[in-house]
Amino acid sequence: MRRRLFLTGVVGLAAATVLAACGSGAESAAPEGAAESPEITFLYSPYADYGAFFLAKEKGYFDKHGVKVKLEPKGGSSGETFQLVSAGNIVAGGASWGAGLFNAVKTGASLSVLGSVSKVPAEGRDPSPFMVSATSGITKVADLKGKKVGVPGPGGFGAYSVALALATGGLTLKDVELANVSPPDVGPALANGAIDAAWTIEPLSTGLEDKKIATRLVEHHAAGTELGAVVFNTDFVKANEDAVVKFMAAYLQAADELAKGGWKDAGNKAIIAKYTDLPVETLDRIGLTENDPTGAIDWDSVAKQEAFFQQQGDLEYEGTADIKSVFRKDLLDRAAALAKS
């Protein structure tokens, strides 16, 4: 199974990339003028979802393809990412499939989607379980009717994931009392009884279990859900297509390495631990998301999330944003071919 770590809102959830480069020339090796290429600043969340980008940087895959890349950690939300990217303040980054991204695309923001960052797996340890207080006595979803449930706010994967979890027990968001609780605050809120259940993410989920604060009530309710996209500033893409292709090729090459057992490699784990500030032992224990080495996007999953946000009143338009219209499949296909060469 192709796996990758998923931590933070994912839906946290979340992801994405950026690049720069000179124009023409062969794409199989770094051109002599690579040093003169504009630097690619890529905004990432310090979670293992972005492991392939960390490997591409530290193991020289970006250098091999002739692109200069600076990995810049996010200081805020996924919304910050697409806002900075569309404004041209940064070239690219990872953005979750939230209401903000759909709204931005609908208004014509300068955003291009280049590929997938990660998906929720269908098996194994769920990286985003729906958890209940260990002292709540709640053993099934139906017991949550009228109870307080923590979500990281509306319009994102957290709310979508909670809705899917509740549906497994015949409940909807209207059957519970929602409380806005950020992932780091879930533990204290569950411990002091402020909430009875919550959407969680790794590595916090495993930490809550270790401390006997919470237990997993529902897992794999969001299996297959697209968590994030690699987004670029459209003007940059138009001016630097070759650089974008090379950047994506390096990313896909690293993703393929992880998919073929790279998560077990001690050197790779050390690199990811460095960027995520997690002990290597923790990386071996927490839930992992899937990463497709081809960068393919499950558009049915994206459409379901957009429909959910529409139903919740989170979108500023009727109909759809036609987000596939900003997907540069042509460049992703070129990158996939280059990564295999």
QUIZIQUI-V533547 format. One line per field, one symbol per residue. ss: DSSP state (A for helix, B for strand, O for the rest). psi: psi as a letter, one per 20 degrees, with the letter a starting at -180 (. if undefined). burial: 1 if it has 16 or more other C-alpha atoms within 10 Angstrom, else 0. A space follows every 50 residues. Layout:
ss->???
psi->???
burial->???
//
This chain:
ss->OOOBBOBOOOOOOOOBBOOOOOOOOOOOOOOAAAAAOOOBBBBBOOOAAA AAAAAAAAOOAAAAOOOOBBBBBOOOOAAAAAAAAAOOOOOBBBBBOOAA AAAAAAOOOOBBBBBBBBBOOOOOOOOOOBBBBOOOOOOOAAAAOOOBBB BOOOOOAAAAAAAAAAAOOOOOAAAOBBBBOOAAAAAAAAAOOOOOBBBO OBOAAAAAAAOOOBBBBBOOOOOOOBBBBBBBBAAAAAAOAAAAAAAAAA AAAAAAAAAOOAAAOAAAAAAAAAAAOOOAAAAOOOOBBBOOOOOOOOAA AAAAAAAAAAAAOOOOOOOOOOAAAABOAAAAAAAAAAAAO
psi->ppqqqoqrmeilr.qarrrqraearqjirpqhjhiiqqpopporqlrihj hhhgghghjjhgghjkpppppoqqibrhhhghggghijiqgrrppqmrhg ggggghjkqmppphaqgrqprirappimqoqqpijhjpiqhhiipirppp qkrrjahgggggghghhijjrrhiiroqpopqghigghhhhjjhqhrqpr qqjhghhhghjkhrqpgpqjhkpipphrqoqqpghgghilghggghghgg ghghhhghhkjiiiphgghhghhghilqqhhhhihrqqrqpoiijqpnhg gghhgghghghikiqkrqbrilhiijpmhghgghghghhi.
burial->01111111111111111111110000100110010011111111111111 11111110001111111110100100111011111101011111111111 11111100111111111111110011111111110001001001100111 11011111111111110000101001010011100110111000111111 11111101100011111111111111111111110110011111111111 11111111100110000110111011010100100111111111111000 11101101110001110000101001101011111101100
//
